[in-house]
Amino acid sequence: METTIKLREEYIKLGQAIKAAGCVDSGVEAKLVIQNELVLVNGKIETQRGKKLVAGDLVEFDGNIIKIEA
């Protein structure tokens, strides 16, 4: 599944993005999947829930792709 998130501000945090895309049901679940190294940002494993995503970033998790757009 591919989802696009349009930024309302300068950035969105990784945990918020995967929750907003419907990939997880809660912030706690987002924290766990990120800590367990299951989330890629621009092709690299990301373990920081607060990682700031900006336009052009690509997030991958559990077969889902999330594009960040301005």
Contact map, one row per residue, 1 for C-alpha under 8 A:
1110000000000000000000000000000000000000000000000000000000000011100000
1111000000000000000000000000000000000000000000000000000000000001111000
1111100000000000000010000000000000000000000000000000000000000001111000
0111110000000000000010000000000000000000000000000000000000000000011110
0011111000000000100110000000000000000000000000000000000000000000011110
0001111100000000000000000000000000000000000000000000000000000000000111
0000111111110000000000000000000000000000000000000000011000000000000111
0000011111100000000000000000000000000000000000000000000000000000000001
0000001111110000000000000000000000000000000000000000000000000000000000
0000001111110000000000000000000000000000000000000000010000000000000000
0000001111111000000000000000000000000000000000000001111000000000000000
0000001011111101100000000000000000000000000000000001110000000000000000
0000000000111111100000000000000000000000000000001111100000000000000000
0000000000011111110000000000000000000000000000011111100000000000000000
0000000000001111111000000010011001000000000000001100000000000000000000
0000000000011111111100000010010000000000000000000000000000000000000000
0000100000011111111110000000000000000000000000000000000000000000010000
0000000000000111111111110000010000000000000000000000000000000000010000
0000000000000011111111111110010000000000000000000000000000000000000000
0000100000000001111111100000000000000000000000000000000000000000000000
0011100000000000111111110000000000000000000000000000000000000000010000
0000000000000000011111111000000000000000000000000000000000000000000000
0000000000000000011111111000000000000000000000000000000000001001000000
0000000000000000011011111110110000000000000000000000000000000000000000
0000000000000000001001111110110000000000000000000000000000000000000000
0000000000000000001000011111110000000000000000000000000000000000000000
0000000000000011001000011111111000000000000000000000000000000000000000
0000000000000000000000000111111100000000000000000000000000000000000000
0000000000000000000000011111111110000000000000000000000000000000000000
0000000000000011011000011111111111000000000000001000000000000000000000
0000000000000010000000000011111111100000000000001000000000000000000000
0000000000000000000000000001111111110000000000000000000000000000000000
0000000000000000000000000000111111111110000000000000000000000000000000
0000000000000010000000000000011111111110000001111000000000000000000000
0000000000000000000000000000001111111100000000111000000000000000000000
0000000000000000000000000000000111111100000000100000000000000000000000
0000000000000000000000000000000011111111000011100000000000000000000000
0000000000000000000000000000000011111111000010000000000000001100000000
0000000000000000000000000000000011001111100011100000000000111100000000
0000000000000000000000000000000000001111111111000000000000111000000000
0000000000000000000000000000000000000011111111000000000011110000000000
0000000000000000000000000000000000000001111100000000000011100000000000
0000000000000000000000000000000000000001111110000000000001110000000000
0000000000000000000000000000000000000001111111000000000000000000000000
0000000000000000000000000000000000001111101111100000000000000000000000
0000000000000000000000000000000001001011100111110010000000000000000000
0000000000000000000000000000000001111010000011111000000000000000000000
0000000000000100000000000000000001100000000001111110000000000000000000
0000000000001110000000000000011001100000000000111110000000000000000000
0000000000001110000000000000000000000000000000011111000000000000000000
0000000000001100000000000000000000000000000001011111100000000000000000
0000000000111100000000000000000000000000000000000111110000000000000000
0000000000111100000000000000000000000000000000000011111010000000000100
0000001001110000000000000000000000000000000000000001111110000000000111
0000001000100000000000000000000000000000000000000000111110000000000111
0000000000000000000000000000000000000000000000000000011111000000001110
0000000000000000000000000000000000000000110000000000111111100000001110
0000000000000000000000000000000000000000111000000000000111110000111100
0000000000000000000000000000000000000011111000000000000011111000111000
0000000000000000000000000000000000000011101000000000000001111111110000
0000000000000000000000100000000000000111000000000000000000111111100000
0000000000000000000000000000000000000110000000000000000000011111000000
1000000000000000000000000000000000000000000000000000000000011111100000
1110000000000000000000100000000000000000000000000000000000011111110000
1110000000000000000000000000000000000000000000000000000001111011111000
0111100000000000110010000000000000000000000000000000000001110001111100
0111100000000000000000000000000000000000000000000000000111100000111110
0001111000000000000000000000000000000000000000000000111111000000011111
0001111000000000000000000000000000000000000000000000011110000000001111
0000011100000000000000000000000000000000000000000000011000000000000111
